[in-house]
Amino acid sequence: MRRLGLVTSFAVLITVTGLAVLASACGHRPPDEPKNYVADLAAARAAKDAAFEHDAEPVPDNRKKELLPLAYFAIDPAYAVPAELKLDRAREPVKMPTSTGQVRDMRRVGRLEFTLKEQHFALTAFIEAGATDVNRLFVPFTDLTTGTETYAAGRYLDLDRSVSGVYVVDFNRAYHPFCYFSPTYDCPFPPAENRLKIPIRAGEKLKAPAR
């Protein structure tokens, strides 16, 4: 059986200590104190590396030296921007192709509208079609770094549901799907509507080959 490639599977990999660090670092608020924002995010990244190094998944033991620690663009608070979620009342179903040749049944929750680098953009947020918990939004995307500086299958964001409808789209938290580490994971490909026509040099990037 193929393993799911969504970030929710990451939660079971984190140690108690690492989880505490991530919990403090992953609140989706505008980074009003850049110094603390950078330090907290760096700590979360270190906790993720430690968890991935310790556990057999998602990075196989034979690839740990190659892929760890994970590579990132420099942390830039300018890539954390407020967004308004325009709900899709119909919750339209979407069949999303995956890295294993399967199809994942998803539903649109709405469009996250935001401004980045003085340009207006939108990304669709999804949930799994059969999900009973709709408090976590899945936002897969590609951008003009995809396939060169970042993984060819795109990257993901996860956002906690907001009662107000106001979110923070923080590309510093963009991460590669688990199929980047191992083909045993089944990872949805970002749909055409989530292809950004701008390079997003924030979040995880491809690790440079060792020399």
C-alpha positions in Angstrom: 0.0 0.0 0.0 1.3 3.4 -0.9 1.7 5.8 2.0 0.1 9.2 2.0 2.3 12.2 1.3 0.5 14.9 3.2 2.1 16.7 6.1 -0.3 15.3 8.6 1.8 12.2 8.6 4.7 14.3 9.8 3.0 14.8 13.1 3.6 11.2 14.2 7.3 11.5 13.5 8.1 14.4 15.8 9.5 13.7 19.3 7.8 15.3 22.3 10.5 18.0 22.5 10.3 18.7 18.8 6.6 18.9 18.9 6.7 21.6 21.6 9.1 23.6 19.4 6.9 23.3 16.4 3.8 24.3 18.3 5.4 27.5 19.4 6.8 28.3 15.9 3.8 27.4 13.7 1.2 29.9 14.8 -0.2 31.5 11.6 0.1 35.2 12.7 1.8 37.9 10.8 5.4 38.1 12.0 5.2 41.4 13.8 8.6 40.7 15.5 10.9 39.6 12.7 13.7 38.7 15.1 11.5 36.2 17.1 9.9 35.0 13.9 13.2 34.1 12.4 14.5 32.4 15.6 11.3 30.4 16.1 11.2 29.2 12.5 14.8 28.2 12.6 14.1 26.2 15.7 11.2 24.5 14.0 13.4 23.5 11.1 16.1 22.1 13.4 13.4 20.0 15.2 12.2 18.7 11.9 15.7 17.7 10.8 16.2 16.0 14.2 13.0 14.0 13.8 13.8 13.0 10.2 17.3 11.9 11.3 16.0 9.9 14.2 13.1 8.1 12.4 13.2 5.7 9.5 10.5 7.7 7.7 10.0 9.7 5.7 13.7 9.9 4.8 15.0 6.3 4.2 18.2 5.5 6.1 20.1 5.1 2.8 19.2 8.7 1.8 19.7 10.5 5.1 23.3 11.6 4.3 22.2 12.8 0.9 19.1 14.8 2.0 19.7 15.9 5.6 19.8 18.5 6.9 17.0 19.8 4.7 17.9 22.7 2.5 16.0 26.0 2.7 16.0 29.5 1.2 16.9 32.2 3.6 14.1 33.1 6.0 12.4 36.2 4.8 9.4 37.6 6.7 8.2 39.4 3.5 7.1 36.0 2.3 4.5 35.7 5.1 1.5 37.7 3.9 -2.1 38.1 5.0 -4.7 36.3 2.9 -8.5 36.3 2.7 -10.2 32.9 2.1 -13.1 33.2 -0.3 -15.2 30.1 0.4 -16.4 27.7 -2.2 -19.9 27.0 -0.9 -20.3 24.1 -3.3 -17.1 22.4 -2.0 -16.5 21.2 -5.5 -14.9 17.8 -5.9 -11.5 17.6 -7.5 -9.7 14.5 -8.7 -6.0 15.2 -8.1 -3.4 13.0 -9.8 -0.6 11.7 -7.5 3.0 10.7 -7.8 2.1 7.0 -7.9 -0.3 7.3 -10.8 -3.3 7.2 -8.5 -6.0 9.8 -8.1 -6.8 11.5 -4.8 -10.3 12.7 -4.2 -10.2 16.2 -2.8 -12.7 19.1 -2.3 -12.2 22.8 -2.7 -12.6 24.8 0.4 -12.0 28.2 -1.2 -9.5 30.6 -2.7 -6.9 32.3 -0.6 -6.4 35.8 -2.1 -3.2 37.7 -1.2 -0.7 40.2 -2.3 3.0 39.3 -2.7 5.8 41.5 -4.2 3.1 44.1 -5.0 1.2 41.5 -7.2 -2.2 39.9 -6.5 -2.4 36.1 -6.4 -4.8 33.4 -5.3 -4.3 29.7 -4.3 -7.0 27.2 -3.8 -7.2 25.4 -0.4 -8.4 21.8 -0.3 -9.4 19.1 2.1 -9.6 15.3 1.4 -13.0 14.4 0.1 -13.8 12.0 2.9 -12.3 14.1 5.7 -14.4 14.6 8.8 -12.1 17.2 10.2 -12.0 20.3 8.1 -9.8 22.3 10.4 -6.6 21.8 8.4 -6.3 23.2 4.9 -4.1 21.7 2.2 -2.5 24.1 -0.2 -0.3 22.5 -2.9 1.4 24.9 -5.4 4.1 25.3 -8.0 6.0 28.4 -8.9 8.8 29.5 -11.2 11.4 27.7 -9.1 9.7 24.4 -9.5 11.8 21.8 -11.3 15.0 23.9 -10.9 15.5 25.2 -7.4 12.7 23.2 -5.8 11.1 19.8 -6.3 9.6 19.2 -9.7 6.3 17.9 -8.2 5.8 21.2 -6.4 5.5 22.1 -2.7 2.9 22.2 0.0 1.5 24.6 2.6 -0.8 23.7 5.5 -3.0 26.2 7.3 -5.2 25.9 10.3 -8.8 27.0 9.8 -9.6 30.5 10.8 -13.0 31.6 12.1 -12.4 35.1 10.8 -11.5 34.0 7.3 -8.2 35.8 7.5 -5.1 33.8 7.2 -1.3 34.1 6.8 0.2 32.5 3.7 3.7 31.9 4.9 5.9 30.6 2.1 8.8 30.3 4.6 6.9 27.2 5.7 6.5 25.7 2.2 7.8 22.1 2.2 8.5 19.3 -0.2 6.0 16.4 -0.3 7.3 13.1 1.1 7.7 11.6 -2.4 10.7 13.8 -2.7 12.4 11.5 -0.1 10.9 8.2 -1.2 8.7 6.9 -4.1 6.7 4.8 -1.6 4.7 8.0 -0.7 1.6 8.9 -2.6 1.7 12.7 -3.1 -1.0 14.8 -4.9 0.3 17.0 -7.7 -0.7 20.7 -7.4 -3.5 21.5 -9.9 -3.2 24.1 -12.7 -5.1 26.7 -10.7 -2.3 26.7 -8.1 0.6 27.5 -10.5 2.1 30.8 -9.4 3.8 32.8 -12.1 6.4 34.1 -9.8 9.5 32.6 -8.2 8.9 31.8 -4.5 12.4 31.7 -3.0 11.2 30.8 0.4 10.8 27.5 2.3 12.3 24.2 1.4 14.5 23.9 -1.7 16.5 21.2 -3.4 19.7 20.2 -1.7 22.8 21.1 -3.8 24.8 18.0 -4.8 27.8 17.2 -2.7 31.2 18.1 -4.3 
